[in-house]
Amino acid sequence: MAGTVQWIAETVLEILPISGLTLQTFLVFCVTFLLACVVFKRPRNLPPYPAGRVPLLGHLLALGRAPHLKLTAWRRQYGDVFTVRLGTEDVVVINGYTAVKDALVDRSELFASRPPVYLLEATTGFGKDIVAARWGTGFRQRKKFATTIMRKLGMKFGRGSIEEKIREEVDCLRSRLVKKGFTNIDAVDGSQKMLDLAEKKQIYRRLICDFVGPNPLDIEKDTYDAIVCCGGFAAGHLKEDCLPELIRVVKPGGYIVITFREEWLHLYEDFKDKLEPAMARLQEQGLWERVSREIFPNYYPGKDGITIVYKVL
């Protein structure tokens, strides 16, 4: 071992005069190289990195101006779990109901804390708050104390807080729907939690937990007079392949109303040059005909919306 070290030292001293470098410059280079290796070393057992990672910035440039769309595209390529490097920090991105449930519900204790962000910790007193505090005894004590104080100040939690107001609004909505003749309303959603919230409104006859796509739903043909899909066509949600199934469950002469953010038609790869051409092809096949197409402001703050109405033939 000593002989190897001596040989390396002699070799370096012979090379330095030839290359024109001083020993000090060489040592600075070695230290810088070792520090770079430590800083940019990839931790073990992390999910795969997408392409486009650069030193110091990580994937910030690759994410672009629409990071949600880029993350959706990476999900299709790398799966439901992958790693994104933001600056010098690694962030594990989780997609899909199964993966999210496994992480945040089945293993909730492992994901209950907050990542150490120096700027946020310095702003909030290094863990002395609630929002940015790490999970632990101190967090639970502060949360319990804050809840107790707010109760004493008159704030209510759980049942009885705003339940009466919600029931009043639901009763008003139900009565208006009944006056319009809408008494048999079903709801379809891929999230059981969303359906649990919908059930509390007491306006739905049937709640169906399923993903709307090319596969047949558990619904008979020609069941509905109309379908309203508000916000379902978005990044990572419904695509054009679900349109034939929507047509199948609507009676001839019934209507399909689709509303979403207008910018998805230009930004989202699964919609751009795909969604409206698919709608047009279905019309050419004689399955439906377009009644209206309207763009309107402030569907979302500062964003236009679009409503497309089709009549099933």
C-alpha positions as CSV (number, residue, x, y, z in Angstrom):
1,M,0.0,0.0,0.0
2,A,2.8,2.4,0.9
3,G,4.6,1.5,-2.3
4,T,1.5,2.3,-4.3
5,V,1.0,5.7,-2.7
6,Q,4.7,6.5,-3.2
7,W,4.4,5.5,-6.9
8,I,1.3,7.8,-7.4
9,A,3.1,10.7,-5.7
10,E,6.2,10.3,-7.9
11,T,4.1,10.0,-11.1
12,V,2.2,13.2,-10.2
13,L,5.4,15.1,-9.6
14,E,6.7,14.0,-12.9
15,I,3.6,14.9,-14.8
16,L,3.1,18.4,-13.3
17,P,6.2,20.1,-14.9
18,I,5.2,18.6,-18.3
19,S,1.6,19.8,-18.1
20,G,2.5,23.2,-16.8
21,L,0.4,22.8,-13.6
22,T,1.6,23.6,-10.1
23,L,1.1,21.3,-7.2
24,Q,-1.3,23.8,-5.7
25,T,-3.5,23.9,-8.8
26,F,-3.5,20.2,-9.0
27,L,-4.6,19.8,-5.4
28,V,-7.4,22.4,-5.9
29,F,-8.6,20.4,-8.9
30,C,-8.6,17.2,-6.9
31,V,-10.6,18.7,-4.0
32,T,-13.1,20.3,-6.4
33,F,-13.5,17.0,-8.3
34,L,-14.1,15.1,-5.0
35,L,-16.6,17.7,-3.8
36,A,-18.5,17.5,-7.1
37,C,-18.6,13.7,-6.8
38,V,-20.1,14.0,-3.3
39,V,-22.6,16.7,-4.2
40,F,-23.8,15.1,-7.4
41,K,-23.6,11.5,-6.2
42,R,-26.9,9.7,-6.8
43,P,-28.3,8.1,-3.6
44,R,-28.9,4.4,-3.7
45,N,-32.4,2.8,-4.2
46,L,-34.0,5.9,-5.8
47,P,-36.5,5.5,-8.6
48,P,-35.2,6.2,-12.1
49,Y,-34.3,9.7,-13.3
50,P,-35.9,11.1,-16.5
51,A,-33.6,12.3,-19.2
52,G,-32.7,16.0,-19.3
53,R,-30.9,16.4,-15.9
54,V,-28.1,19.0,-15.9
55,P,-25.6,20.0,-13.1
56,L,-26.8,22.4,-10.5
57,L,-30.2,22.9,-12.1
58,G,-31.3,19.3,-12.3
59,H,-34.5,18.9,-14.2
60,L,-35.7,22.5,-13.8
61,L,-35.0,23.4,-17.5
62,A,-36.6,20.1,-18.7
63,L,-39.8,20.8,-16.8
64,G,-40.4,24.0,-18.8
65,R,-43.3,26.4,-18.4
66,A,-45.9,23.6,-18.0
67,P,-44.3,21.2,-15.4
68,H,-47.6,19.3,-14.8
69,L,-47.7,18.3,-18.5
70,K,-44.0,17.2,-18.5
71,L,-44.5,15.2,-15.3
72,T,-47.5,13.5,-17.0
73,A,-45.4,12.6,-20.0
74,W,-42.6,11.2,-17.8
75,R,-45.2,9.1,-16.0
76,R,-46.1,7.4,-19.3
77,Q,-42.4,6.7,-20.0
78,Y,-41.0,5.9,-16.5
79,G,-44.0,4.6,-14.6
80,D,-46.0,5.8,-11.6
81,V,-42.9,6.4,-9.4
82,F,-39.8,8.3,-10.6
83,T,-37.2,10.8,-9.3
84,V,-36.9,14.5,-10.4
85,R,-33.9,16.6,-9.3
86,L,-34.8,20.2,-8.5
87,G,-31.6,22.1,-8.2
88,T,-29.5,19.9,-5.9
89,E,-32.5,18.2,-4.2
90,D,-34.0,14.9,-5.3
91,V,-37.8,14.7,-5.3
92,V,-39.7,11.4,-5.7
93,V,-42.8,11.9,-7.8
94,I,-45.7,9.5,-7.1
95,N,-48.6,9.1,-9.6
96,G,-51.7,6.9,-9.7
97,Y,-54.3,5.9,-7.1
98,T,-52.5,2.6,-6.1
99,A,-49.0,4.2,-5.6
100,V,-50.4,7.3,-3.8
101,K,-52.6,5.1,-1.5
102,D,-49.6,2.8,-0.7
103,A,-47.4,5.8,0.2
104,L,-49.8,8.2,1.9
105,V,-52.3,5.9,3.4
106,D,-50.8,2.4,4.0
107,R,-47.4,3.9,4.9
108,S,-48.6,7.2,6.2
109,E,-46.2,7.3,9.2
110,L,-43.2,7.2,6.8
111,F,-44.5,10.2,4.8
112,A,-46.0,12.3,7.6
113,S,-43.0,14.6,8.0
114,R,-41.8,17.6,5.9
115,P,-38.5,17.8,4.0
116,P,-35.8,20.0,5.5
117,V,-35.9,23.2,3.5
118,Y,-33.6,25.8,5.0
119,L,-35.4,28.9,3.8
120,L,-38.8,27.7,5.0
121,E,-37.4,26.6,8.3
122,A,-35.6,29.9,8.8
123,T,-38.9,31.8,8.0
124,T,-41.0,29.7,10.5
125,G,-38.5,29.5,13.3
126,F,-36.8,26.2,12.6
127,G,-39.6,23.9,13.4
128,K,-41.5,26.0,15.9
129,D,-44.6,26.3,13.7
130,I,-47.2,23.7,12.5
131,V,-47.4,24.0,8.7
132,A,-43.7,23.4,8.0
133,A,-42.8,21.4,11.1
134,R,-41.5,17.9,10.9
135,W,-43.6,15.1,12.3
136,G,-43.0,14.2,15.9
137,T,-43.9,14.9,19.5
138,G,-43.3,18.6,19.2
139,F,-45.6,18.9,16.2
140,R,-48.4,17.0,17.9
141,Q,-48.1,19.1,21.0
142,R,-48.3,22.4,19.1
143,K,-51.2,21.2,17.0
144,K,-53.1,20.1,20.1
145,F,-52.4,23.4,21.8
146,A,-53.5,25.4,18.7
147,T,-56.7,23.4,18.3
148,T,-57.6,23.9,22.0
149,I,-57.1,27.7,21.8
150,M,-59.2,27.9,18.6
151,R,-62.0,26.0,20.2
152,K,-62.0,28.4,23.1
153,L,-62.2,31.3,20.7
154,G,-65.4,29.8,19.3
155,M,-64.2,27.9,16.2
156,K,-66.0,24.6,15.7
157,F,-64.5,21.4,14.2
158,G,-66.2,18.3,12.8
159,R,-69.9,17.8,13.0
160,G,-71.9,20.9,13.7
161,S,-69.4,23.4,12.2
162,I,-70.8,24.2,8.8
163,E,-73.0,21.1,8.4
164,E,-76.2,23.0,8.6
165,K,-75.2,25.4,5.9
166,I,-74.1,22.5,3.6
167,R,-77.5,20.8,4.1
168,E,-79.3,24.0,3.3
169,E,-77.4,24.4,0.1
170,V,-77.9,20.7,-0.8
171,D,-81.7,21.0,-0.2
172,C,-81.8,24.1,-2.4
173,L,-79.9,22.3,-5.2
174,R,-82.0,19.2,-4.9
175,S,-85.3,21.1,-5.1
176,R,-84.1,23.0,-8.2
177,L,-83.1,19.8,-9.9
178,V,-86.5,18.2,-9.1
179,K,-88.3,21.2,-10.5
180,K,-86.4,20.8,-13.7
181,G,-87.3,17.2,-13.9
182,F,-83.9,15.7,-12.9
183,T,-84.7,13.0,-10.4
184,N,-82.4,10.2,-11.5
185,I,-78.8,11.3,-11.4
186,D,-75.8,9.0,-11.3
187,A,-72.1,10.0,-10.6
188,V,-69.0,8.2,-12.0
189,D,-65.6,8.8,-10.5
190,G,-62.4,6.8,-10.2
191,S,-61.9,8.0,-6.6
192,Q,-64.0,6.4,-3.9
193,K,-63.1,9.3,-1.6
194,M,-64.7,11.7,-4.1
195,L,-67.8,9.5,-4.3
196,D,-68.0,9.5,-0.5
197,L,-68.2,13.3,-0.6
198,A,-70.8,13.2,-3.4
199,E,-72.9,10.8,-1.4
200,K,-73.3,13.4,1.3
201,K,-75.0,15.7,-1.1
202,Q,-77.9,13.2,-1.3
203,I,-78.7,14.1,-4.9
204,Y,-77.3,11.0,-6.6
205,R,-79.3,7.8,-7.3
206,R,-76.2,5.7,-8.0
207,L,-72.5,6.2,-7.3
208,I,-70.2,4.3,-9.6
209,C,-66.5,3.9,-8.8
210,D,-64.7,3.3,-12.1
211,F,-62.3,4.9,-14.6
212,V,-63.9,6.2,-17.7
213,G,-62.0,5.0,-20.7
214,P,-62.3,2.7,-23.7
215,N,-63.4,-0.2,-21.5
216,P,-67.2,-0.7,-21.0
217,L,-68.6,0.8,-17.8
218,D,-71.1,-1.1,-15.6
219,I,-73.9,0.8,-17.2
220,E,-76.5,-0.5,-19.7
221,K,-76.6,0.9,-23.2
222,D,-78.9,3.9,-23.8
223,T,-79.3,4.6,-20.1
224,Y,-79.1,8.4,-19.8
225,D,-80.8,11.4,-21.3
226,A,-77.6,13.4,-20.8
227,I,-74.1,13.3,-19.6
228,V,-72.2,16.3,-18.1
229,C,-68.5,16.0,-17.9
230,C,-67.1,19.1,-16.2
231,G,-63.3,19.2,-15.8
232,G,-62.8,15.6,-16.5
233,F,-60.8,16.2,-19.7
234,A,-57.5,17.3,-18.2
235,A,-53.9,16.3,-18.0
236,G,-53.7,12.7,-16.6
237,H,-57.5,12.2,-16.7
238,L,-59.9,11.5,-19.6
239,K,-58.7,11.2,-23.1
240,E,-60.4,10.9,-26.5
241,D,-60.6,7.1,-26.3
242,C,-63.5,7.4,-23.8
243,L,-65.8,9.2,-26.2
244,P,-67.4,6.1,-27.7
245,E,-68.2,4.8,-24.3
246,L,-70.0,8.0,-23.4
247,I,-72.0,7.8,-26.5
248,R,-72.9,4.2,-25.8
249,V,-74.6,4.9,-22.5
250,V,-76.6,8.0,-23.7
251,K,-80.0,7.5,-25.4
252,P,-80.5,8.6,-29.1
253,G,-81.5,12.2,-28.9
254,G,-79.6,12.7,-25.6
255,Y,-76.8,15.2,-25.1
256,I,-73.2,15.0,-24.0
257,V,-71.8,18.3,-22.5
258,I,-68.1,18.5,-22.1
259,T,-66.4,21.5,-20.3
260,F,-62.7,22.0,-19.6
261,R,-59.9,24.5,-19.7
262,E,-59.4,25.7,-23.3
263,E,-55.6,25.8,-23.1
264,W,-55.5,22.0,-22.8
265,L,-56.2,21.9,-26.5
266,H,-52.9,23.6,-27.2
267,L,-50.6,22.5,-24.3
268,Y,-51.6,18.9,-23.5
269,E,-50.0,16.4,-25.9
270,D,-52.9,13.9,-25.4
271,F,-55.4,16.6,-26.6
272,K,-53.4,18.6,-29.1
273,D,-54.5,17.6,-32.6
274,K,-56.3,14.6,-31.0
275,L,-59.4,15.4,-29.0
276,E,-61.4,17.5,-31.4
277,P,-60.3,15.4,-34.5
278,A,-61.6,12.4,-32.6
279,M,-64.9,14.1,-32.0
280,A,-65.1,15.0,-35.7
281,R,-64.5,11.4,-36.7
282,L,-67.3,10.2,-34.5
283,Q,-69.6,12.7,-36.1
284,E,-68.5,11.5,-39.6
285,Q,-69.4,8.0,-38.5
286,G,-72.9,9.2,-37.7
287,L,-72.7,8.6,-33.9
288,W,-73.4,12.2,-32.8
289,E,-73.6,15.7,-34.1
290,R,-72.2,18.9,-32.6
291,V,-74.7,21.4,-31.3
292,S,-72.4,24.1,-30.0
293,R,-68.8,25.0,-29.2
294,E,-68.3,28.0,-26.9
295,I,-65.2,29.5,-25.3
296,F,-65.9,31.6,-22.2
297,P,-63.7,33.5,-19.7
298,N,-62.7,32.7,-16.1
299,Y,-63.4,29.0,-16.1
300,Y,-60.4,29.0,-13.9
301,P,-58.9,32.3,-12.5
302,G,-57.3,33.9,-15.5
303,K,-58.0,30.9,-17.8
304,D,-60.6,30.5,-20.5
305,G,-62.9,27.5,-20.6
306,I,-64.6,25.7,-23.4
307,T,-67.9,24.0,-23.6
308,I,-68.7,21.5,-26.4
309,V,-72.2,20.0,-26.7
310,Y,-73.0,17.0,-28.8
311,K,-76.3,15.3,-29.6
312,V,-76.3,11.5,-29.8
313,L,-77.9,10.1,-33.0
